[in-house]
């Protein structure tokens, strides 16, 4: 029996989620469910109070307590607020409000207009006894969420609420997982962040995103549960209907219902709750190279040089934990990655307008009395997480025995920022351009119960020895220049709760920080586990802002929660070099970008674990070029997979990066729009064709931005692919030839390993660069090619946003709206930013015959107009200034 205790302090009174564990047996068997949840009495709504914009009631237990996994709470408080015409907030909590809720410091609550229900898009309806509620559309009474027939259960460590859904309901979201984007029925989505090597299917992964979107042929709506506790969400079929059931191990029920009514509307409405996505620096959309296993600075510099020799644009070089001294965060090895050599590499990159990023983990090596600054200063500031008995929590991560920052400690922000300012000092340290944060689930290597972390580290040989000698003293950096605290009174069990969520690791404290840890503000990690990575991401962004005030930081995180995209981007974790992971990367990306509002997202291109193959890497190099975050990364024990190692992959990468870079301002504009109003940066096909039921289950094609349809070859070693083209007009991106979609599959053949099918959706005006470049800095010096791709109605629209590419608040911006109608393209807007480039070309698609061109009413020389009858495209060389509006007309 393990006994734990902590003295009560006044600062903890009233802030604890629930009382702390007094005594537990870590080998307690799985609790036996005491009763069938369906036999429970539920609650009765009493003392109802209703206004035009709100509703409240007391919920009183309606009969004999069921006590499924603990004592039923006898009374609850229901509050309902019509916050906006498109959003209803439904909250069921304990009357005193003492149970844990996600702190507003973690996720600030949205503003509320207190809309009158008469003008709301959706309505709250209820039955008093047994209490149930439904959300319905105003005017049609279409039921979106309905808990009738399923009793509400609310216990100290078990909450259950269940809704009926239409048969074969189209449900998306509830990440993070590697399952299909269109969730299969019979699945359980578990919210419990964990380090998940290989990103297996049917498993909880690194993030917790308890938001789902349901799409129907009539409309789309969203449901967000603001709860960071562990939970199972079960999507099932019951006869002629479907159901969605929440089983939660703590907190409260805090629902936000979003009316839509189309998918993009839901995305924008969700962004109003969790925050608009962070605006990224222009250079962040370049190509990134990384590997766990670059053995020394010579290796790193050689890789940079090899990309240059191969002519493959490399924007940013990354280094994994290899650079660290014994894998201790905020250190570098003096022999393998000496500071002077690392500074030389960074200086050369910066001279060539390239960038550098290093990994930072949360776990700090437990090394007292060794002059390890990150540990000593953390102890001095008292910022590491503690056990209930007041001792510092220790486990095992990369450097061996470690301690962990407590992101709720009032001093932790200053501590974290100081480590960044010291170690990454631009004058004396390694002057990074962005940060990569890993292992922040938080992950550990010590199996539960981790009784002796020191023995565990020794048994696992952590940190491992280096397998190669360091570079000889004086070895030069290879050149890569171009020619261009409380007492426990209830016995609640925070390590082994009675309801066991479907955590793949088993016990909720296995391979992570213990869930009985008490934060500095009195909260318990049992409640806050799923927001640990989010909080680290927020603090890391703040630290990077302190390093370069006013400049947009790029931070890529492992673990996310609702709202993380407001601060950082994410990579989809340690995937494998397998075709199924190549395919599932699309669904994972769509889940984060189009639902969870984390649009700066991508997978490890060519796969992280295992050995890739030439054909797989070639295909992935091209698919990855249409991830918002594009990085090649793999593990130390796998074979190298830099693009330049194979001729076909080299060419595939060049071809794909050429398309990506020419489209970079187009996607940069899409990100700006997402930052303004939450519009999706990536979309599944049904977002654009919500009435076409054939699109509802598609997750191997997607829209990059608003108008670029990407349809990769997805079968191993195949040169053909069956793609779905909705009933609309499209244009081949490379040839500009029109393709009429019929709402049917089209078989593409002879798709070589250096090409990827990409189409322009009709109705778009695309601002492309006329050519690619080796860096995004050089790319910004290229003129524009404005491509007009008319829709079936002969019209097209588009936009272009320009700024300096790095300032949080740019001093000047240009925002152009393009409108094409009646053979005339009009560009209007604001033109404050001087991009020092022009519209060099204007390209019109689906032009039946050769025509003359007028710019601002003046004819363009006939020799500067080229028409292709084969592709029905007309290209005019124009040289139009981007300092004012203009018109281009076909005559």
C-alpha positions, 0 to 999 in steps of 0.5 A: 500500500502506498500512502500519500499526504499533504498539509492543507494550505490556504492557497489550495482551498477552493481550487482543488478539482477534487480531494487528493488521494489518501491511500491507493494500491497501485495494483488495484484491479479494474473496478467492476461496473456497479450497475447498467448505466441505462438503469440509472434514474437520471435527474429531474429539472427543477427551479427552472429560470428562463430568459430570452437568451438564457436558461438555468435549472437545478438537476436533482437525482430522480431516484435511487442512486446507481453509483456506477463507478462511484456515488452519484452527485445528488444535485447539479446546476444546468446553465444554458446561454445563447452566446451568439446566433450560431452558438449555444453554451450548455454547462452541467456542473456541481452547484458549488462550482468547485469541480475542475474546469479548464482554466481560463488562463489555458483557454480564454472563454469567448465573448458572448452577445447574449443573443435572443433565442428567437433570432438564434440558428439553433435552439435548446429544448429539454424534458424535465423528468427524467431530464434530457435535452436536445439541440434543434435547428430553428425553423426546421426543428431538425434535431442535431443532438438529443440525450433522451432515452439515455440517463445522465450520470454524474459521479466524482470520477465518471460522467456519462452523456449520450446522444442519438444521431441519424443512421450512418451519421457522418462524424469527423474529428475527435482527434488525435488518431490515425483512423479514417477522417470519416469516422467508422462506426464502432470506434472509440476515440480516447482523449489521453495524450501519449507518446505513440511511436508508429501512430497505430490505428484505433489508439489514442495519440499525442493530442486531445481534441474533443471537437466533432463535426457532423455533416448531413446533406441538409447542413453541417454542425459542430459540437465541442466539449470543453473538458481536458480530463481523460475520456472515451467517446464511442460512436456506435450503431443501435438499430436504425440510428447511431449514437455518440457516448461520452465516458469521462473520468472527471471535470464537468460537462461544458458543451458548445454547439455550433450551428454551421450551417456549412463546414467552413462556417463550423470551422470559423465558429469554432475558431471564435471559441479556441482562438484564430490560428497563429500567423506564420512567417513566410519562410516557415512554408519552405522545405525543412530537413531533419533527422534524429541521428545526425552525429555531429556538426560535420554531418549537419553541414554536409547535409546542407551542402548536399542539398545545395549540390543537388539543386533542391531548395532547402529553407530550414535545417533542423537538428534533433536531440543529438546536439545535446550533451548527454541529451540534457535540454539547454546544453550542447555537446562540446565535442560533437556540436561545439558552440563555435561550430554551431554558430558558424553553421547558423551564420552561414545559413543566415547569410544565405537567407536560410534558417535553423531549428533545434529540438527542446524537450520539457524534461530537465535532467535531475543533476544536482550539484553538477552546475547544470543551469537548467536544473539549478535555476528550476530548483531555485525558482521551485518550478518543477512538478511535485508529488502529493507529499511535496517531493519533486516528481522524478521519472525517466526521459532521454537524459536519464532521471528527469524532473518536469516544469509545472506550467501552472507555477507563477515563476515558470514563464520567467524560468522557461524564457530565461533558458531560451534567452541564455542558451539561444542567445544570438551573440553567444549561443545558437541563434535558432529561428524556430523551436521544435518541442517534443515529448510534451504529452508528457512522455516518460520511459519508466513503466508504471509504477515507476518506483525507482527511476534511477534503476529504470534509467540504468536498466535502459542505459539512458542516456545511451553512449554515442556510437562514433568518435567526435570530429577531430579537433580543428575539423572545419565546418564543410562549406555549403555556400551557394554561388547565389498542497491539500489533505485527502479526505475522500479516497478518490483514486487519481492513479487508478480511477474506477472507470478505465479509459481505453488508453493504449498504454494501460494505466493513465500514469504509465509512461507519463508523469503521475496523475496525482501530481499537484500543480503549484495552483492546487490543480491535479495532473489527473485533470490537466494531463491533456493540456500539458503540451498545450501549455508548454507550446504557449510558454515556448512561443512567449520565449521565442517572442522575447528572443525576437520581439515583434517577429512571428515565431514558428514553434512546432509541437508534439502534443496539442489541445483545443486552442493550440493552433492559436499559438503554434503548429504541429507535426503528426508524430513518429510515423512509419515508412509505410504506405498506409502511414503515407495514406493516413497522413492526409486524414490526420492533417485534415483533422488538425487543419480543417476541424481542430484549427491547427493548420500548420501541420504535416507528417514526417515525409518519407516516414520516421520509423523503419527504412523507406523505399525510393518509390515511397519517398518519391511519392511522399516528397510530392504529397508532403509539398502540399502539407502546410508544414513540409519536413523530411525527418527520420530516426537514427536506426533507419537508413538515411532518406534525404531527397538527394540520395536517389535520382527519382526522389531528387527529381520528384522533390524538385518538381513538387517544390517548384509547384509549392513555391509558385503557390506559396503566396496563395497558401500564405494568403489562405493562412492570413485569412485563417488568422483573420476569421478561421477559414479552413486552410485545407479542406476535404472534398465535402467542404466544397461540395457539401451536397455531393454524398460521394465526397463524404467519405473521401480522405485520399484527396484534399483541397490545398487552400481554397482551389487546389485539388491534390490527388496523390497516387496512394497504392504501393509502386503504382503508376495509376490512381482513381480520383473523384472529380465532382460535377464541376470544371477543373484545370490541370495545374501543369498544363492548364487544360480544362477537365470536366468533372462528372461526379464520378471517379476518373482513372489516371494512368502513367502517373510517373514517380516524379509527378503528382496529379494536381488540379485547379478548381474552376472559379478561382483566380490564383496569384502564382509566382512566375518561377520557383527559387532556392529560398523563400527570400529569393522567391519573394523577388519573383514576379507574379503570374495571375491565373484566371480559371473560370467556373462553369458560370464563366466567373472567378474570384481570388485574393492576394495578401502581401506583407514583410513576411515576418512581423506580427504587426506589419507596418504595411500590407497589400490586400488585393481582391481579384474578380473575373466576369464578362472577360474582364479581370479586376484587381482592387484593394489596398496597396500599402506594401511595396513588394518590389515585384510586378504582375509579370504574366496574366494567364486565362484558362478555358479560352475558346480562341486567340484574343487580344488583351487590354491592360487598364484599357490599353492593348498589349503588344500582340507579340506578348500574347501566347495562345495554346489551342491544345490547352485553351490557355492564353498567357499575356506578358504584362509587367503590371505594377502592384502599387494600385488596382488594375484591369486586364480584359480579353477582347 
